Amino acid sequence: MPRPILATIHSAALRHNLARVRAGAPDARVWAIVKANAYGHGIERTYEALRAADGFAVLDLDEAERVRRLGWRGPVLLLEGVFELRDLELCSRLNLWHTVHCDEQIDMLAAHKSHAPQRVFLKLNSGMNRLGFAPERYRAAWARLNALPQVDEISLMTHFSDADGERGISSQMAVFASVTKDLPGERSLSNSAATLRHSVPGSDWIRPGIAVYGSAPDFPQHRASDWGLQPAMTLASKIIATQDLMPGDSVGYGSTFVAERALRIGVVACGYADGYPRVCPSGTPVLVNGIRTRTVGRVSMDMLAVDLTELPESGFDSEVTLWGHAANGALLGIDEVAHSAGTLGYELMCALAQRVPVAVQD
Ligand SMILES: Cc1ncc(COP(=O)(O)O)c(C=O)c1O
């Protein structure tokens, strides 16, 4: 018997979410962002549902090759571009589009013995200070690229640091508009939060990631359902033991939880080695047979404990939903669990461990 833990990827939710973000920018084409192995959902597992996108945006050549191996002939974009000269060979061979964010990448293009000229996305650092040319150097980078026979089309790109928060996008938009004024080429600006929360004029390609996977980019201000998004991942397991506690009894390593009254707890086959955050404190929400209860005590490597005191029907073999859908239709948002851990849904989905078996369901 395999251990009873299972992650389920919901293809219908992926299709729905993709349509939802498309509706948020109806004139734009959509990159499905499938970096980090499709945010932990699996490139191969999500491909059929996401092939309604206009292109796939990936982190590196390995992910790009995987997308091509699945049969995708449309656009594929390397979000960080190439890391060394010989990467450009594969870009030619696989017909990849790539981000150019620094002079060294232009040097590599200039040194590349080109087959066919390549399409690049020239990245502007409009304020995030991660990747991209500074505003005062952007047009010179454009001119340099434009003079290279190795390059055909140049698209213009930036990334927002605060689309999900109070600062918003206006100052970065102003920088982008002034620096790129009159430059030809398609524009790509919006991530999920910008697509859902802001109107971004003149956007040819949007780059939604998290929303496609059914998590809110701005939780707790908004829940996924507020944005009409559906969770694309469920993590479920079962209770493999129960314990009856007397007042004063503790639970788990470090005895961080001490019962104040008699309690019945269930031990769940899920721990931090499965990707469930160890930092989730007692009180983190969890569903048992689709009914909301709480975790108690520290999460250990392979197990965690939940309070069953108010759930007398539950016991050995009961269904536990760590996040996502329960069999009775109840839902526990990954964002809520992430919030309890002091992090974001992004991190939890990306951290789903390799050892967890995964099913794909429509
Ligand atoms: C350049 C770029 N574009 C788009 C995205 C997608 O962002 P989100 O998942 O917030 O929609 C990311 C993710 O980090 C990114 O780095």
The ligand as a Gaussian input file, in Angstrom:
#p B3LYP/6-31G(d) Opt

LIG

0 1
 C        9.396000      38.115000     -15.481000
 C        8.176000      37.493000     -14.887000
 N        7.001000      37.617000     -15.519000
 C        5.868000      37.088000     -15.022000
 C        5.870000      36.381000     -13.834000
 C        4.572000      35.816000     -13.294000
 O        4.219000      36.448000     -12.090000
 P        2.911000      36.044000     -11.299000
 O        3.053000      34.617000     -10.921000
 O        2.907000      36.938000     -10.110000
 O        1.773000      36.268000     -12.220000
 C        7.061000      36.229000     -13.143000
 C        7.077000      35.507000     -11.865000
 O        7.802000      35.715000     -10.969000
 C        8.254000      36.792000     -13.680000
 O        9.440000      36.671000     -13.052000

